[in-house]
């Protein structure tokens, strides 16, 4: 299963730069793994439609509709990891590929493992972005990682991953 983590949608339903990169990576992964389920995640943000539906729209010419799963409820990385893990277990899937930016990979993969699903990462480098923006993204992740480790552990033991 390929888990595509959502990112912002711009006015008119256009994917942000981060989301466009994730969609491009998901297309590559779907081509490499033509039988894989593609789990598209992300709720409606400031602009509609949902992140999940924008991801699916970017994949529809390549991925059959029965292989696309839309999670239009998850609003953050923790919720996406939990929802993807629930779907994976319910369908006998034991391994996933996290489709997200390099800076986001450690947190996304840690949460997937926390919810019981082994993950592999896929490289999505935004080296073309200004160094300041990349540094801000990595700094945000350094702060979010311990927070989500605690929140994910709490969610797992309080409600279970189901």
Buried (B, 14 or more C-beta within 10 A) or exposed (E): BBBBBBBBBBEEEEBBBBBBBBBBBBBBBBEEBEEBBBBBBBBBBEBEBBBBBBBBBBBEEBBEEEBBBBBBBBBBBBBBBBBBBBBBBEEEBEEBBBBBBBBBBBBBBBBBBBBEBEBEBBEBEBEEBEEEEBEEBBEEBEEBEEEBBEBBEEBBEEEEBE
